[in-house]
Structure formats: C-alpha cells, structure tokens
Amino acid sequence: MHAAASPDPVLRVGELEVRPAEGLAHAAGRTLMLSVREFGLLVALVGRAGHIVRREDLYRQVWGAELRRGDRSVDVYVHKLRVKLEEALPGVRSIHTHVGFGYRLELEPITSDSHPFHNEGTPR
C-alpha cells in the first residue's frame, strides 16, 4: 500500500485563497481571473502576508531576472492585481504600498476616514 501524497499547499489570508500548484486564486469564494504575472505576484505576496516585500524581490521571483533601473513592471502589475482584489472583496484594502520599500498584502477593512481614491505613491 502506498502512502497518500501530501496535498499541495493552499495559502489563505482572510477570504483570499491561493492554490499555487493549480494556478487558482479565489476571493470570497469567487475565482479570480488573473494573468500569469498577476498570479505570480499574488503568490509572492500571500506567501509573505503582513510583511513588506521589496520590489526587487517581487521582480526576481515573478519575472525570474534582476529588476532594471527605471522598470515599472512590478508597479503596473501590482496596480492591476490590487484593482481585481478590491473588486472581488469590496470594502477591503488588500495591497499596501510602502514607498521606497515595496508592497505588503494585508486585508484591512476600508474605514469611513479612508481616502476614497488610490494613490500609488502614498503608503496604504
């Protein structure tokens, strides 16, 4: 008799569930439609939820190369991912920008004193 293989890890943060081996992500039970880069960023951020992940580290993990000076790819794709997460989880702020450092994934309710507009250059 063979021992059952251990299931692939499922990463969870609040109502967000990511299955890296399957290439699937769900928010509040709904499947997220993500590009390969968006999914890679989500896996990287969920794997370090609550911690700031440097842009250079995200680029290295998702793109498989060193971040070149002036390359804004990480910022563009984080913005796309943030929009999709916040559409799927209304009332929840998901990816926080730490200017000069990187990004942090942490699901936090948007409060009435939160600014209604997103500004990529402002810590969130």
N, CA, C and O of each residue as an XYZ file, in Angstrom:
496
protein
N       0.846     -1.177      0.000
C       0.000      0.000      0.000
C       0.892      1.241      0.000
O       1.868      1.314      0.747
N       0.551      2.202     -0.835
C       1.321      3.429     -0.945
C       0.732      4.493     -0.045
O      -0.485      4.605      0.096
N       1.602      5.263      0.557
C       1.140      6.383      1.381
C       0.601      7.473      0.464
O       1.152      7.728     -0.607
N      -0.470      8.106      0.892
C      -1.059      9.195      0.094
C      -0.097     10.367      0.071
O       0.494     10.727      1.089
N       0.048     10.949     -1.098
C       0.908     12.127     -1.226
C       0.273     13.275     -0.464
O      -0.949     13.422     -0.447
N       1.109     14.086      0.166
C       0.562     15.229      0.884
C       0.028     16.227     -0.132
O       0.652     16.457     -1.168
N      -1.126     16.820      0.161
C      -1.709     17.763     -0.796
C      -0.834     18.997     -0.949
O      -0.095     19.381     -0.042
N      -0.939     19.607     -2.122
C      -0.189     20.840     -2.351
C      -0.704     21.911     -1.402
O      -1.885     21.921     -1.055
N       0.173     22.806     -0.985
C      -0.246     23.817     -0.016
C      -1.293     24.772     -0.590
O      -1.277     25.120     -1.770
N      -2.183     25.168      0.280
C      -3.171     26.188     -0.040
C      -2.839     27.363      0.853
O      -2.766     27.220      2.073
N      -2.638     28.529      0.252
C      -2.304     29.737      1.005
C      -3.586     30.512      1.269
O      -4.375     30.748      0.355
N      -3.791     30.909      2.527
C      -5.011     31.634      2.876
C      -4.678     32.891      3.665
O      -3.838     32.888      4.565
N      -5.366     33.962      3.295
C      -5.322     35.212      4.049
C      -6.751     35.724      4.041
O      -7.250     36.162      3.004
N      -7.408     35.673      5.184
C      -8.801     36.101      5.247
C      -9.642     35.342      4.235
O      -9.619     34.111      4.201
N     -10.384     36.073      3.410
C     -11.250     35.459      2.401
C     -10.516     35.163      1.092
O     -11.140     34.844      0.080
N      -9.210     35.271      1.120
C      -8.384     35.037     -0.060
C      -7.733     33.664      0.054
O      -7.100     33.347      1.061
N      -7.893     32.855     -0.987
C      -7.301     31.519     -1.023
C      -6.534     31.362     -2.328
O      -7.066     31.633     -3.404
N      -5.285     30.924     -2.230
C      -4.436     30.769     -3.415
C      -3.917     29.332     -3.441
O      -3.411     28.819     -2.442
N      -4.054     28.699     -4.597
C      -3.560     27.334     -4.810
C      -2.470     27.398     -5.884
O      -2.754     27.245     -7.072
N      -1.219     27.626     -5.459
C      -0.130     27.824     -6.421
C       0.039     26.678     -7.412
O       0.248     26.924     -8.600
N      -0.046     25.437     -6.954
C       0.174     24.291     -7.839
C      -0.898     24.186     -8.920
O      -0.647     23.651    -10.000
N      -2.087     24.695     -8.627
C      -3.192     24.630     -9.579
C      -3.346     25.911    -10.395
O      -4.085     25.942    -11.379
N      -2.650     26.961     -9.985
C      -2.781     28.238    -10.680
C      -4.124     28.897    -10.436
O      -4.626     29.627    -11.292
N      -4.712     28.644     -9.270
C      -6.031     29.188     -8.955
C      -5.990     30.109     -7.753
O      -5.224     29.904     -6.811
N      -6.829     31.126     -7.807
C      -6.993     32.036     -6.682
C      -8.482     32.346     -6.541
O      -9.180     32.565     -7.532
N      -8.953     32.363     -5.300
C     -10.345     32.670     -5.007
C     -10.403     33.781     -3.972
O      -9.597     33.821     -3.042
N     -11.352     34.672     -4.140
C     -11.614     35.724     -3.166
C     -13.088     35.661     -2.820
O     -13.947     35.808     -3.690
N     -13.378     35.442     -1.554
C     -14.759     35.294     -1.086
C     -15.480     34.214     -1.897
O     -16.661     34.354     -2.215
N     -14.766     33.145     -2.226
C     -15.353     32.022     -2.948
C     -15.439     32.199     -4.455
O     -15.817     31.265     -5.162
N     -15.094     33.379     -4.960
C     -15.145     33.639     -6.402
C     -13.769     33.461     -7.011
O     -12.770     33.909     -6.449
N     -13.718     32.803     -8.165
C     -12.450     32.616     -8.856
C     -11.983     33.945     -9.436
O     -12.745     34.657    -10.090
N     -10.719     34.266     -9.184
C     -10.132     35.485     -9.741
C      -9.544     35.163    -11.110
O      -8.880     34.140    -11.279
N      -9.785     36.023    -12.076
C      -9.218     35.866    -13.411
C      -7.951     36.713    -13.458
O      -8.009     37.934    -13.609
N      -6.800     36.042    -13.326
C      -5.526     36.748    -13.242
C      -4.595     36.331    -14.369
O      -4.628     35.191    -14.832
N      -3.765     37.271    -14.802
C      -2.717     36.949    -15.770
C      -1.633     36.148    -15.039
O      -1.647     36.051    -13.812
N      -0.709     35.586    -15.790
C       0.386     34.829    -15.192
C       1.187     35.719    -14.235
O       1.532     35.283    -13.137
N       1.481     36.940    -14.629
C       2.254     37.855    -13.777
C       1.468     38.236    -12.518
O       2.019     38.246    -11.416
N       0.183     38.548    -12.687
C      -0.646     38.899    -11.531
C      -0.697     37.734    -10.540
O      -0.592     37.936     -9.330
N      -0.857     36.522    -11.058
C      -0.912     35.347    -10.192
C       0.427     35.162     -9.465
O       0.449     34.879     -8.267
N       1.519     35.321    -10.177
C       2.836     35.203     -9.567
C       3.036     36.207     -8.448
O       3.569     35.871     -7.390
N       2.608     37.444     -8.682
C       2.711     38.467     -7.644
C       1.845     38.113     -6.439
O       2.261     38.284     -5.293
N       0.644     37.622     -6.707
C      -0.250     37.249     -5.612
C       0.374     36.135     -4.767
O       0.343     36.201     -3.538
N       0.932     35.125     -5.410
C       1.584     34.030     -4.679
C       2.724     34.588     -3.821
O       2.859     34.229     -2.651
N       3.537     35.462     -4.405
C       4.671     36.035     -3.676
C       4.203     36.859     -2.477
O       4.790     36.780     -1.397
N       3.154     37.644     -2.668
C       2.664     38.499     -1.587
C       1.929     37.702     -0.512
O       2.107     37.963      0.678
N       1.115     36.745     -0.912
C       0.384     35.931      0.060
C       1.361     35.091      0.879
O       1.159     34.878      2.075
N       2.409     34.623      0.233
C       3.421     33.841      0.935
C       4.147     34.627      2.015
O       4.744     34.040      2.918
N       4.101     35.940      1.928
C       4.743     36.818      2.916
C       3.723     37.810      3.479
O       4.072     38.938      3.826
N       2.468     37.386      3.566
C       1.385     38.263      4.033
C       1.753     38.944      5.344
O       2.282     38.325      6.268
N       1.452     40.242      5.393
C       1.736     41.023      6.580
C       3.139     41.607      6.613
O       3.457     42.394      7.504
N       3.988     41.236      5.654
C       5.358     41.734      5.586
C       5.558     42.529      4.299
O       4.930     42.241      3.280
N       6.419     43.508      4.350
C       6.760     44.267      3.146
C       7.684     43.413      2.284
O       8.686     42.880      2.760
N       7.327     43.295      1.011
C       8.163     42.559      0.062
C       8.744     43.583     -0.903
O       8.008     44.334     -1.543
N      10.059     43.607     -1.002
C      10.738     44.583     -1.860
C      10.375     44.374     -3.335
O      10.179     43.245     -3.784
N      10.292     45.464     -4.063
C      10.000     45.408     -5.499
C      11.001     44.504     -6.212
O      10.627     43.714     -7.079
N      12.288     44.627     -5.835
C      13.335     43.826     -6.467
C      13.110     42.341     -6.239
O      13.341     41.530     -7.136
N      12.659     41.979     -5.043
C      12.392     40.574     -4.729
C      11.176     40.060     -5.505
O      11.172     38.928     -5.991
N      10.145     40.902     -5.616
C       8.970     40.508     -6.401
C       9.353     40.284     -7.857
O       8.936     39.301     -8.471
N      10.143     41.192     -8.406
C      10.549     41.075     -9.808
C      11.364     39.800    -10.018
O      11.135     39.051    -10.967
N      12.304     39.572     -9.129
C      13.159     38.391     -9.237
C      12.315     37.112     -9.181
O      12.539     36.184     -9.958
N      11.343     37.067     -8.258
C      10.523     35.866     -8.097
C       9.556     35.664     -9.264
O       9.370     34.537     -9.723
N       8.946     36.733     -9.743
C       7.898     36.604    -10.765
C       8.454     36.645    -12.184
O       8.014     35.877    -13.039
N       9.402     37.517    -12.441
C       9.957     37.655    -13.782
C      11.201     36.785    -13.984
O      11.588     36.508    -15.119
N      11.820     36.361    -12.892
C      12.981     35.494    -12.977
C      14.251     36.202    -13.421
O      15.140     35.579    -14.001
N      14.341     37.500    -13.154
C      15.516     38.282    -13.548
C      15.704     39.401    -12.530
O      14.899     39.571    -11.614
N      16.775     40.152    -12.710
C      17.024     41.302    -11.837
C      16.241     42.511    -12.353
O      16.146     42.728    -13.561
N      15.690     43.280    -11.442
C      14.948     44.495    -11.789
C      15.911     45.536    -12.335
O      16.914     45.868    -11.703
N      15.593     46.047    -13.523
C      16.426     47.097    -14.130
C      15.973     48.464    -13.635
O      14.790     48.689    -13.380
N      16.915     49.350    -13.506
C      16.622     50.717    -13.072
C      15.562     51.339    -13.985
O      15.660     51.269    -15.210
N      14.560     51.940    -13.370
C      13.503     52.606    -14.118
C      12.378     51.689    -14.578
O      11.382     52.175    -15.114
N      12.505     50.387    -14.387
C      11.462     49.438    -14.803
C      10.288     49.525    -13.830
O      10.461     49.332    -12.626
N       9.114     49.811    -14.341
C       7.917     49.974    -13.508
C       6.967     48.780    -13.613
O       5.813     48.875    -13.195
N       7.436     47.657    -14.166
C       6.579     46.484    -14.373
C       5.895     46.031    -13.087
O       4.695     45.758    -13.085
N       6.646     45.951    -12.002
C       6.069     45.499    -10.737
C       4.924     46.416    -10.338
O       3.853     45.941     -9.958
N       5.135     47.718    -10.419
C       4.113     48.685    -10.016
C       2.853     48.567    -10.871
O       1.738     48.633    -10.354
N       3.034     48.392    -12.170
C       1.893     48.269    -13.089
C       1.074     47.030    -12.753
O      -0.153     47.095    -12.675
N       1.750     45.903    -12.555
C       1.032     44.663    -12.281
C       0.456     44.617    -10.875
O      -0.596     44.012    -10.666
N       1.112     45.237     -9.912
C       0.541     45.321     -8.567
C      -0.746     46.140     -8.622
O      -1.732     45.791     -7.974
N      -0.741     47.218     -9.387
C      -1.952     48.034     -9.521
C      -3.088     47.203    -10.113
O      -4.207     47.234     -9.600
N      -2.814     46.459    -11.188
C      -3.848     45.612    -11.808
C      -4.377     44.585    -10.813
O      -5.584     44.362    -10.729
N      -3.474     43.962    -10.062
C      -3.869     42.966     -9.076
C      -4.685     43.598     -7.960
O      -5.691     43.033     -7.531
N      -4.265     44.754     -7.490
C      -4.988     45.458     -6.426
C      -6.425     45.755     -6.856
O      -7.361     45.543     -6.085
N      -6.600     46.237     -8.071
C      -7.939     46.552     -8.580
C      -8.814     45.291     -8.585
O      -9.967     45.333     -8.158
N      -8.270     44.187     -9.059
C      -9.043     42.936     -9.116
C      -9.399     42.439     -7.719
O     -10.520     41.984     -7.491
N      -8.463     42.523     -6.792
C      -8.752     42.080     -5.427
C      -9.807     42.962     -4.771
O     -10.703     42.464     -4.088
N      -9.702     44.259     -4.976
C     -10.652     45.162     -4.331
C     -12.031     45.112     -4.988
O     -13.026     45.453     -4.350
N     -12.105     44.691     -6.257
C     -13.409     44.447     -6.884
C     -14.032     43.179     -6.306
O     -15.240     43.125     -6.078
N     -13.204     42.157     -6.071
C     -13.694     40.882     -5.554
C     -14.000     40.947     -4.058
O     -14.846     40.204     -3.562
N     -13.323     41.824     -3.353
C     -13.513     41.972     -1.908
C     -13.859     43.427     -1.590
O     -13.033     44.159     -1.044
N     -15.085     43.846     -1.933
C     -15.445     45.249     -1.712
C     -15.344     45.621     -0.227
O     -15.675     44.832      0.658
N     -14.881     46.834      0.008
C     -14.750     47.308      1.375
C     -13.479     46.852      2.065
O     -13.290     47.092      3.258
N     -12.595     46.183      1.303
C     -11.347     45.688      1.873
C     -10.176     46.231      1.077
O     -10.139     46.125     -0.149
N      -9.229     46.807      1.779
C      -7.979     47.239      1.153
C      -7.035     46.048      1.239
O      -6.924     45.425      2.295
N      -6.356     45.722      0.145
C      -5.589     44.481      0.095
C      -4.084     44.671      0.017
O      -3.355     44.156      0.865
N      -3.605     45.401     -0.984
C      -2.174     45.561     -1.185
C      -1.794     46.996     -0.833
O      -2.325     47.957     -1.391
N      -0.867     47.112      0.101
C      -0.459     48.412      0.614
C       0.915     48.769      0.060
O       1.834     47.950      0.071
N       1.041     49.992     -0.421
C       2.303     50.487     -0.965
C       3.137     51.096      0.149
O       2.640     51.889      0.948
N       4.399     50.723      0.195
C       5.354     51.318      1.131
C       6.435     51.956      0.264
O       7.383     51.297     -0.163
N       6.268     53.260      0.014
C       7.128     53.995     -0.907
C       8.593     53.820     -0.525
O       8.981     53.999      0.629
N       9.390     53.467     -1.520
C      10.818     53.283     -1.304
C      11.180     51.915     -0.752
O      12.362     51.591     -0.634
N      10.171     51.097     -0.407
C      10.428     49.775      0.158
C       9.824     48.673     -0.708
O      10.543     47.819     -1.226
N       8.495     48.696     -0.863
C       7.840     47.642     -1.636
C       6.359     47.588     -1.335
O       5.714     48.620     -1.150
N       5.821     46.375     -1.286
C       4.385     46.174     -1.106
C       4.128     45.165     -0.003
O       4.934     44.269      0.252
N       2.980     45.334      0.648
C       2.558     44.426      1.721
C       1.124     44.014      1.468
O       0.265     44.864      1.232
N       0.854     42.709      1.513
C      -0.516     42.221      1.388
C      -1.066     42.009      2.786
O      -0.527     41.232      3.573
N      -2.137     42.707      3.076
C      -2.838     42.552      4.339
C      -4.261     43.031      4.110
O      -4.475     44.167      3.686
N      -5.231     42.175      4.386
C      -6.623     42.530      4.163
C      -7.113     43.354      5.349
O      -7.168     42.872      6.481
N      -7.467     44.609      5.064
C      -7.929     45.520      6.098
C      -9.199     46.205      5.627
O      -9.269     46.650      4.481
N     -10.206     46.299      6.490
C     -11.441     46.987      6.087
C     -11.171     48.456      5.789
O     -10.395     49.116      6.482
N     -11.816     48.944      4.763
C     -11.729     50.366      4.445
C     -12.683     51.086      5.390
O     -13.875     50.783      5.440
N     -12.147     52.033      6.131
C     -12.967     52.749      7.106
C     -13.487     54.048      6.504
O     -13.026     54.482      5.448
N     -14.441     54.658      7.178
C     -15.049     55.887      6.667
C     -14.048     57.030      6.576
O     -14.259     57.978      5.820
N     -12.952     56.950      7.343
C     -11.962     58.024      7.265
C     -10.888     57.741      6.215
O      -9.960     58.532      6.049
N     -11.011     56.602      5.498
C     -10.065     56.285      4.428
C     -10.325     57.188      3.238
O     -11.469     57.539      2.946
N      -9.275     57.552      2.567
C      -9.409     58.363      1.367
C     -10.012     57.497      0.273
O      -9.557     56.368      0.086
N     -11.027     57.975     -0.468
C     -11.710     57.149     -1.461
C     -10.883     56.854     -2.709
O     -11.211     55.930     -3.453
N      -9.831     57.610     -2.950
C      -9.048     57.410     -4.166
C      -7.739     56.735     -3.822
O      -7.168     56.968     -2.757
N      -7.262     55.887     -4.740
C      -5.988     55.213     -4.536
C      -4.884     56.050     -5.142
O      -4.993     56.520     -6.274
N      -3.840     56.228     -4.393
C      -2.678     56.961     -4.882
C      -1.492     56.024     -4.743
O      -1.060     55.713     -3.634
N      -0.970     55.579     -5.876
C       0.114     54.601     -5.877
C       1.340     55.078     -5.127
O       2.133     54.250     -4.679
N       1.527     56.371     -4.973
C       2.722     56.868     -4.323
C       2.568     57.073     -2.828
O       3.513     57.509     -2.170
N       1.399     56.770     -2.275
C       1.143     57.003     -0.874
C       1.089     55.682     -0.122
O       0.460     54.738     -0.600
N       1.725     55.585      1.032
C       1.623     54.346      1.810
C       0.167     54.044      2.115
O      -0.620     54.936      2.431
N      -0.178     52.746      2.010
C      -1.558     52.339      2.260
C      -1.591     51.167      3.186
O      -2.668     50.674      3.520
